[in-house]
Amino acid sequence: MELRAGQVAVVTGAASGLGLAMARRFAAEGLKVVLADVEAAALEKAAGGLRAEGADVHARVIDVGVREQVMELAESAYDTYGAVHVLCNNAGVGSGAEGRMWEHEPNDWKWAFEVNVWGVFHGVQAFLPRMIKSGQPGHVVNTSSGDGGIAPLPTASVYAVTKAAVVTLTESLYAHLRAEHARVGASVLFPGPHMLRTGLWESHRNRPGRWAKERPRRAPYRSLDQWEAAMREAGKEVVFTPVEEVAGFVVAGIRADRFWLLPESAHSDAQIRARAGSMLDRTNPSYLESFILD
């Protein structure tokens, strides 16, 4: 797909972090951008900043886990611009789950699935029919993660399960689009190759009351800065990938119609080979042993 001035990109989770970086990059390419996020104040600030840079911006406060709100987002985008060419289902949350899986609160799973999986599905159903019907070139980018998308980090198992689901959802979407001979492509994004500075670590601030925790956490939530400080105290340096770099990677991937938006990484490649080897050899998942806690 060629990205051209005047086209329209929709980005969820767009008030900060990777979502805002993607929106800014699309705007720099001349696209009009629709920003969607659950945080009203942060969204207003993000939209104002982009407009000050000369971008044509339409912003909507929505919870992607609520189907009706995503449908309304699509209506608003088409009413405003008349078309959508790029859809980035990027909104995501951590779960706040603690302990072993059998100790997790069901609401931790319900909230994570509602945003990370249902949010992607809602985006597909709200936008794809009109994107396909238009006959114009288009592209959908669904954000996954190396945690789950490649191999799970068992200490963040809820998040990993949702991101594994995003990969399979996007693979199926790709096949369905090809079967329809649609002019719309699909990609699954693995942000990286290193960690990103995003608000994901503090997503609990936006947790809706319907999925509130049923009991107090045993340990307080840690911010990214606190986690980074703890890692450094343990003698482990943390490397970050700038979100702007990932946004550029996304733009290049859309132009190349590349499905796997997976940056080169020796670590990721080793995980992929270890997991595939375990499956092909029918052996136990030894690649998880470094994460197994006593």
Disulfide bonds with the S-S distance in Angstrom:
none
